[in-house]
Structure formats: C-alpha cells, structure tokens
Amino acid sequence: MTITNFIKKFRKSNRTLFTTPSHAQGAFIAPESLKMLGSKFFKCDFSEIEGFDNLSDPTGIIKTSEDNIASIYGAKASFFLTNGSTSGIIAAMFAVLNKNDKVLIARNCHKSIYNGLVLTGAVPVWLMPNYNKEWGIFENINLDYLEEILFRNKDIKAFIMTNPAYEGFMSDVYRISTICKKYNVILIVDEAHGALWNFNKLLGIPSLYQGADIVVQSLHKTAGALNPCALLHIGLESNINKKRVQNALNLINTTSPSYPMLVNIENTVNFLNSKKGKSKLIDLTKNINRLIRTLKDIPNLEVYSYNNDITKILIKVTNMSGFELSDILFNNYAIEDELANDKSVLFLTGLGTTKQKLNKLEKALINICENNIKISEEQNAKPVFSPIEPRVRYTPSLVWGKPSKDVELKYSLSRVCMELIADYPPGIPVLIPGEVIKKEHIQYLNNRQKIKVLL
C-alpha cells in the first residue's frame, strides 16, 4: 500500500491520538497558517504512530514506497530525503569515506560538500572543470586530467561531481565512471537538477544508467515537488552497502520526518511515471523548444545550446552583462531569473513552468533587444568571476572550531581562510576554510571589507 492510500484509510479510523505533532492533524492551526495553507496539509501530518513506518528503519509503507521508486529509477535502493540534496550528499560521503580518506571533488560542486568534509574528516583533492569564459560557466571535466589525477593519487577513494552543472551542461558520466572503475574509485553524482531525466530521455541520460555508484536528485528543482524533497539512489551494479547508507542518513536526519513531504515525494514520482506525467513533460519540452527557437532568431541575443539540459535556459545579450539584463527583467518586467553572472542569465524551468510564463519571458526579451534598453554601469558594478585553483593548507575538519579573527581583506593575502565563501546561487565555493587566500581571491572579493582568517 502507498503512503498516500494508507493515510486516506487511517483518516477513516476513530483512533484518538495523544502524540506529536501537537496540532493534532489540524485540530489547532495558527490562524494565519490556516488562511495561507488551509487544513488539508495538516491532516496528513503524523508522527511514527502505531501502524505507520519509521524513516530511519523502514519496514512498512515507507519501505514499500522506496522500493517502488527504486524500480522506477532503476536503482538497487532508493531513499527519501526530507532535507534536500544537501542531506543526500553528506550521507553519501559518510557512507563511503572515513577520516583521512582522500576524496576527489570537482570544484563546481555545491557548498554542501564542505559540510561533508568537516563531518567525515576526509581530505579533499580538487579538480577544476573546464570554464567557458564567454558564458561565465563551468563545463566539462577533462577526462585525461581526471585519469592523470587518479593515476598519481592511487589512494583516492571517491570522486564527487555535479551533473548536470547548475547551468545545464551535461558531462559524459559513462566515460567518467569507466575511469573511476579502472582505479577502484567510487563515483558520487550530485544530479540535483536531473530528476526529470528518467521520464524523458531527450532531456538527459540519468547518471544511474551510466555507472554512477550513488546519485542524489532534488525533486523540488525541476520535478515540481515541495522544497526540499529529494532522493538518494544506489546504482544497480554498485557495491555500496544499503545499510551503510541508511545508517549515514540516520546520523544527520531528523527523527521527526514530515509525512506531508513523504507523500509529496511519492506522489511526484508516481505522477512523473504515469501517462499523464510523461505527457506533461512532452508538452513542457515542446514549449521550451519553441521558446528557444524564437529566441535564437532575436538579433543580439544568444542561447546556450552546447550539450545542455533544455530545462535550464541560459542566454546572453550583446553589449549587456548578465547582471544588467537580470536587473532590467526584474525592475521593468517583474521577471526573476534563477542566476545571473557577468556574461549570462539562467532561467530555470520545470513542471510548473506554464506556456504563459514562457510567453511573458519571450516578449520581455524581444522588447529589451529591440529597444536596446540599458541601465547605468555603476548600478551593475559587480566583480567578474574567474575560476581560482584552490590551495589547501588544512583540511576543513582540522580547522573546524579553531580560533579565528576578522582582518581587512587587503591584509589577508596568504592567510588561511576560516569561512565558507560562495556566491548563492549556485553555491559553488570561492573559498573554503583551510584554504590559502590568493591575490585573485582579494580581487574578486573586493566588495568585502573583512574576511575571517586563522588566528
């Protein structure tokens, strides 16, 4: 029985609960919450009462639902995540890494990797993906460079990468996994933005199908679920122990998971796997492709279309920074993008992206390009990002909790950074505690007055 059907059946019972949550399935709801959320959300909010299941050791309805999701995604095992992909990444690291284990990490990974490094005590080895200066984005991982690092560091235990990249670039995970297997390295893929791929292969090829050992996906990013619904999968052919992953999740998860979120995860995946869901995905891709064709015909506007997931629409306008275009769209058209950099602007789409929304964006961009709308350069005086090769002095776990002090940025050269600095979105670290501050960091962070350094 599904979690959803179990709750529907339970509601018909006359059991009296003296348990958490204390709103008692909506017997009390703060008035403003009732106005905003309604009562139905609260009616499916339960704790692990008799007959229900426990997310930390599922044996009933949660296990049945997770097993069903594993079969849908083609995984050896799947796990509900009610604390986003962040919890999945940290748990994956906990499951395969011990203190002082070397882990290779692509530098365009999300900042949650830092939390995993602190908690596991693993030693990071950084890999810089290729960077496209014309668009201001990270792209592919050089396979020869990857193999060279693994050849020189035979003690690397795992490789963590992001696919697709935040802006949609898709890596050749199959070839990467082949190299990792050659050196007996576990491959963990942050596929937060690829949760739709299993249901429409025209969008991208799931990393699970390409040999990844562990894959983490965010259902809330493109698949239409609530924040922060997500999934963790173990690859069908992987040797990763399911119980070890469950134990890792139990270290970081709450003991009071949200049943409304569990229901939402279950229903989102089941819908995506249905005829209606797949039809909706086809309609979405048609609408996006139509918009992209239209945008490509607009003078002075360029659409990024190199090996990318089309649900991430990345554009740039001639003689206009991405920051500038973003501000114009927001201030003049009430359109908010997902991310802007000095070169381009990213528009994130998903199941909730209607044709009307895409039409509004299309008209705004046409108007901007036709009328050459500009705003002052001073309003957009923002630093230009360029990848900076990290220099690790200490591992994040070694400097965690060590004494620190704030110094003026201009006096921080060669000091050890003691704070995580990342532009958000996308949350890719510029500096991580334990890394040496370079002149390039000072140049990029020139809007900051102070920075925290090791005492």
C-alpha positions in Angstrom: 0.0 0.0 0.0 1.2 3.5 -0.8 1.8 6.1 2.0 -1.0 8.2 0.4 -3.5 5.4 0.5 -2.5 4.3 4.0 -3.2 7.9 5.3 -6.5 8.1 3.5 -7.5 4.8 5.1 -6.3 5.9 8.5 -8.3 9.1 8.4 -11.5 6.9 8.5 -10.5 5.3 11.7 -11.6 6.7 15.1 -8.3 6.4 16.9 -7.6 9.1 19.5 -4.0 10.4 19.4 -2.2 11.8 22.3 1.0 12.1 20.2 3.0 14.5 18.2 2.5 16.7 16.2 0.5 18.7 18.7 -1.6 20.4 16.1 -3.5 17.0 16.1 -4.0 16.8 12.4 -5.4 20.3 12.2 -7.4 20.5 15.4 -5.4 23.6 16.0 -3.8 25.7 13.2 -2.4 29.2 13.8 -5.0 31.4 12.1 -2.6 32.9 9.5 -1.3 29.5 8.6 -4.9 28.3 8.1 -5.5 31.2 5.8 -2.3 30.6 3.8 -2.0 26.8 3.8 -5.5 25.5 4.5 -6.3 22.5 6.7 -5.6 19.6 4.3 -1.8 19.8 4.7 -2.1 19.4 8.5 -4.5 16.4 8.1 -1.7 14.2 6.7 1.0 15.3 9.2 1.7 12.3 11.6 4.5 11.0 13.7 5.6 7.4 13.7 2.5 6.1 15.5 1.3 2.5 15.5 0.8 1.2 12.0 2.8 3.9 10.3 6.5 3.5 9.4 9.8 4.9 10.5 12.1 6.7 8.0 15.2 5.7 9.9 14.4 1.9 9.7 11.6 1.5 7.2 9.8 -1.9 7.2 6.3 -0.9 6.1 4.7 1.7 3.9 7.9 3.8 3.6 9.9 0.7 2.6 7.2 -0.3 0.0 7.3 3.2 -1.5 11.1 3.4 -1.5 11.3 0.0 -3.2 8.8 1.2 -5.8 10.8 4.3 -6.5 14.0 2.2 -6.8 12.3 0.1 -9.5 11.1 3.2 -11.4 14.6 4.8 -11.4 16.5 1.6 -12.0 18.3 1.7 -8.7 19.5 -1.0 -6.3 18.0 1.0 -3.5 16.3 4.5 -3.1 15.9 6.7 -0.1 13.5 9.5 0.7 15.3 12.8 1.6 13.2 15.4 3.5 16.2 17.7 4.0 17.1 18.2 0.3 20.0 17.0 -1.8 22.3 18.5 0.8 21.5 15.7 3.2 21.9 13.2 0.5 25.4 14.4 -0.4 26.5 14.4 3.2 25.1 11.0 3.8 26.8 9.6 0.6 30.1 11.0 1.9 29.5 9.5 5.4 28.7 6.1 3.8 31.9 5.7 1.8 34.5 8.0 3.5 36.5 7.7 6.7 38.8 10.1 8.4 41.8 11.0 6.3 40.4 9.3 3.2 41.3 11.2 0.1 38.3 12.3 -2.0 38.5 13.9 -5.4 35.9 16.7 -5.8 35.0 18.8 -8.9 35.3 22.4 -7.9 31.8 23.3 -9.3 30.2 21.1 -6.7 27.7 22.6 -4.2 28.9 24.0 -0.9 27.3 21.2 1.0 30.4 19.2 0.1 32.2 21.3 2.6 29.8 20.1 5.4 30.6 16.6 4.4 34.3 17.2 4.6 34.0 18.7 8.1 31.9 15.8 9.3 33.9 12.9 7.7 37.4 14.3 8.2 38.2 13.4 4.6 41.0 15.1 2.7 39.9 17.0 -0.4 41.7 16.8 -3.7 40.2 19.4 -6.1 39.6 19.0 -9.8 38.9 22.1 -11.8 36.4 21.5 -14.7 36.9 23.5 -17.9 35.5 27.0 -17.7 33.7 28.8 -20.5 34.7 32.5 -20.2 32.3 33.5 -22.9 29.3 32.4 -20.8 30.8 32.5 -17.3 30.0 28.9 -16.6 31.8 25.6 -15.8 31.5 22.9 -18.4 33.1 19.5 -19.0 35.6 17.6 -16.9 38.8 16.9 -18.9 38.9 13.0 -18.9 42.7 12.9 -19.4 43.1 15.3 -16.5 40.8 13.1 -14.4 42.8 10.0 -15.2 46.0 11.7 -14.5 44.9 12.7 -11.0 43.7 9.2 -10.2 46.9 7.7 -11.6 49.0 10.0 -9.4 46.8 9.5 -6.3 46.1 5.8 -6.1 44.7 6.3 -2.6 41.7 8.4 -3.7 38.6 6.6 -2.5 35.8 8.5 -4.2 35.1 11.2 -6.8 32.2 13.6 -6.4 30.9 15.6 -9.3 27.8 17.6 -10.4 25.8 16.5 -13.4 24.1 18.4 -14.9 26.1 21.6 -14.0 24.0 24.3 -12.5 23.5 26.0 -15.9 22.6 22.7 -17.6 25.9 21.4 -19.1 25.8 17.6 -19.2 29.0 15.5 -18.6 29.9 12.2 -20.1 29.3 10.2 -16.9 29.7 6.9 -18.6 33.3 7.6 -19.6 33.9 9.2 -16.2 32.5 6.1 -14.4 34.7 3.9 -16.6 37.8 5.7 -15.5 36.7 5.6 -11.8 36.1 1.8 -12.0 39.6 1.4 -13.5 41.1 2.9 -10.4 38.6 1.4 -8.0 37.1 4.8 -7.2 33.5 5.3 -6.0 31.6 7.8 -8.2 29.1 10.0 -6.4 27.0 12.3 -8.7 25.0 15.3 -7.5 22.2 15.1 -10.0 20.0 17.6 -8.2 18.9 19.2 -11.4 18.4 15.9 -13.3 15.3 14.4 -11.6 13.3 14.5 -14.8 15.7 12.6 -16.9 14.3 9.2 -16.1 11.0 10.2 -17.5 12.1 11.9 -20.7 15.5 10.8 -22.1 15.6 13.7 -24.5 16.4 15.9 -21.5 19.4 13.9 -20.4 20.7 10.4 -19.6 20.4 9.5 -15.9 23.8 9.0 -14.2 22.4 5.7 -12.7 22.3 4.4 -16.3 25.9 5.5 -16.8 27.6 3.6 -14.0 27.4 6.0 -11.0 27.5 4.4 -7.6 25.4 7.0 -5.7 23.1 9.6 -7.3 21.3 12.4 -5.4 18.3 14.2 -7.0 16.2 17.2 -6.0 12.6 16.7 -6.9 11.8 20.3 -6.0 14.2 21.9 -8.5 12.6 20.7 -11.8 10.1 18.0 -10.9 7.5 20.1 -9.2 7.8 18.8 -5.6 7.9 20.9 -2.4 11.1 22.3 -1.0 13.3 20.4 -0.1 12.0 17.0 -1.3 14.8 14.8 -2.8 16.0 11.3 -3.4 19.2 9.3 -3.0 19.8 6.3 -5.2 22.4 3.5 -5.1 23.4 2.2 -8.6 22.1 -1.2 -9.6 25.6 -2.6 -10.1 27.2 -0.7 -7.2 28.9 -2.5 -4.3 27.7 0.3 -1.9 26.1 -1.3 1.1 22.4 -0.1 1.5 22.5 -0.4 5.3 25.6 1.8 5.5 23.8 4.5 3.5 20.7 4.2 5.8 23.0 4.5 8.9 24.7 7.5 7.4 21.3 9.2 6.8 20.2 8.4 10.3 23.2 10.4 11.6 22.0 13.6 10.0 18.3 13.2 9.6 15.6 14.4 12.0 13.8 11.7 13.9 10.6 13.5 13.1 10.3 13.4 9.3 7.5 15.2 7.6 4.8 12.8 6.3 3.4 15.6 4.0 6.8 15.7 2.4 7.0 11.9 2.1 3.6 11.9 0.5 4.7 14.6 -1.9 7.8 12.7 -2.9 5.8 9.5 -3.5 3.1 11.3 -5.5 5.5 13.3 -7.5 7.5 10.3 -8.7 4.3 8.3 -9.4 2.9 11.1 -11.4 6.1 11.5 -13.4 6.0 7.8 -14.1 2.3 7.9 -15.3 1.0 8.6 -18.8 -0.3 12.0 -17.7 3.1 12.8 -16.2 5.1 11.8 -19.3 2.6 13.7 -21.5 3.0 16.8 -19.4 6.8 16.5 -19.8 6.4 16.2 -23.5 4.3 19.4 -23.5 6.9 21.2 -21.4 9.8 20.3 -23.7 7.7 21.4 -26.7 7.0 24.8 -25.1 10.7 25.2 -24.1 12.0 24.2 -27.6 9.5 26.6 -29.2 10.8 29.5 -27.0 14.4 28.6 -27.7 13.8 28.6 -31.5 12.2 32.0 -31.1 15.0 33.4 -29.0 17.6 32.2 -31.5 16.1 34.5 -34.1 16.3 37.6 -32.0 19.2 39.9 -33.1 21.8 40.4 -30.4 20.5 37.5 -28.3 22.3 34.2 -27.9 21.1 30.9 -26.4 23.5 28.4 -24.8 22.9 25.1 -26.6 26.1 23.0 -26.2 25.2 19.6 -24.7 22.8 21.1 -22.1 19.5 20.2 -20.4 17.0 22.5 -22.1 15.1 23.0 -18.8 17.9 25.4 -18.0 17.6 28.3 -20.5 20.9 30.2 -20.5 21.1 33.4 -22.6 23.2 36.5 -23.1 22.6 39.7 -24.8 25.2 41.6 -26.8 26.8 44.6 -25.0 24.9 43.8 -21.8 26.2 42.0 -18.7 24.1 39.2 -17.2 23.7 41.3 -14.1 22.4 44.2 -16.2 19.9 42.0 -18.0 18.8 40.5 -14.8 18.1 43.9 -13.2 16.1 45.1 -16.3 13.9 42.0 -16.3 13.3 42.3 -12.5 12.7 46.0 -12.4 10.9 46.6 -15.7 9.1 43.3 -16.2 8.7 41.7 -12.7 10.6 38.6 -14.0 13.1 37.0 -11.7 15.8 34.7 -13.1 17.5 31.8 -11.3 21.0 33.1 -11.6 23.0 35.9 -13.3 26.7 36.3 -13.8 28.8 38.8 -15.6 28.1 37.2 -19.0 24.7 35.4 -19.0 21.4 34.8 -17.2 19.8 31.5 -16.3 16.1 30.8 -16.3 15.1 27.6 -14.5 12.0 25.7 -15.8 10.2 22.7 -14.6 6.8 21.0 -14.3 5.3 24.3 -13.0 6.5 26.3 -15.9 3.5 27.3 -18.0 3.3 28.4 -21.6 2.1 31.8 -20.3 5.3 32.3 -18.2 7.5 31.4 -21.2 5.5 33.8 -23.4 6.0 36.6 -20.9 9.7 36.0 -20.9 9.8 35.9 -24.7 8.0 39.2 -25.1 10.3 40.9 -22.4 13.5 39.7 -24.1 12.3 40.8 -27.6 11.4 44.2 -26.2 14.8 44.6 -24.5 16.7 43.6 -27.6 14.6 45.7 -30.0 14.8 48.9 -27.8 18.3 48.4 -26.6 17.3 49.1 -23.0 20.2 49.9 -20.8 20.9 50.9 -17.2 23.9 52.6 -15.7 27.1 50.6 -15.4 27.5 51.9 -11.8 24.4 50.0 -10.9 25.9 46.8 -12.1 29.5 47.2 -10.8 30.0 43.6 -9.7 33.1 41.6 -9.7 33.8 39.2 -12.6 34.2 35.6 -11.6 37.1 33.5 -12.9 38.0 30.0 -11.5 40.7 30.1 -8.9 42.7 27.0 -8.3 42.4 26.3 -4.6 45.5 25.8 -2.4 44.7 23.7 0.6 46.7 24.3 3.8 44.5 22.4 6.2 41.5 20.1 5.7 38.1 21.6 6.7 37.8 19.2 9.6 41.2 20.2 11.0 40.4 23.9 11.2 36.8 23.5 12.3 36.3 25.3 15.6 39.9 26.7 15.6 40.4 30.3 16.8 40.0 32.9 14.1 39.8 36.7 13.7 38.5 39.2 11.2 41.1 41.1 9.2 40.7 43.7 6.4 40.6 42.0 3.1 43.6 43.8 1.7 45.7 42.4 4.5 44.6 38.8 4.1 47.0 37.6 1.4 48.5 34.2 2.1 46.4 33.8 5.3 44.3 30.7 5.9 40.6 31.4 5.3 38.2 30.4 8.1 34.8 31.0 6.4 33.0 29.4 3.6 32.5 32.0 0.8 30.2 31.1 -2.1 28.0 33.0 -4.5 24.5 31.9 -4.0 23.0 30.7 -6.2 24.6 28.4 -7.3 26.5 27.8 -4.1 29.9 26.9 -5.7 32.7 27.7 -3.2 35.1 30.6 -3.9 37.0 29.8 -0.6 36.6 27.1 1.9 38.0 27.1 5.5 41.6 25.8 5.4 42.4 27.2 2.0 45.0 29.9 1.4 43.8 33.3 0.3 45.3 34.4 -3.0 45.6 37.7 -4.7 42.9 36.5 -7.1 40.5 36.0 -4.2 41.2 39.5 -2.9 40.5 40.9 -6.4 37.2 39.0 -6.8 36.0 39.8 -3.2 36.8 43.5 -3.5 33.4 44.5 -2.2 34.1 42.9 1.1 35.8 44.9 3.9 36.8 42.0 6.1 37.4 38.3 6.0 37.8 35.7 8.7 41.2 34.1 8.9 43.0 31.5 11.1 44.4 33.1 14.3 
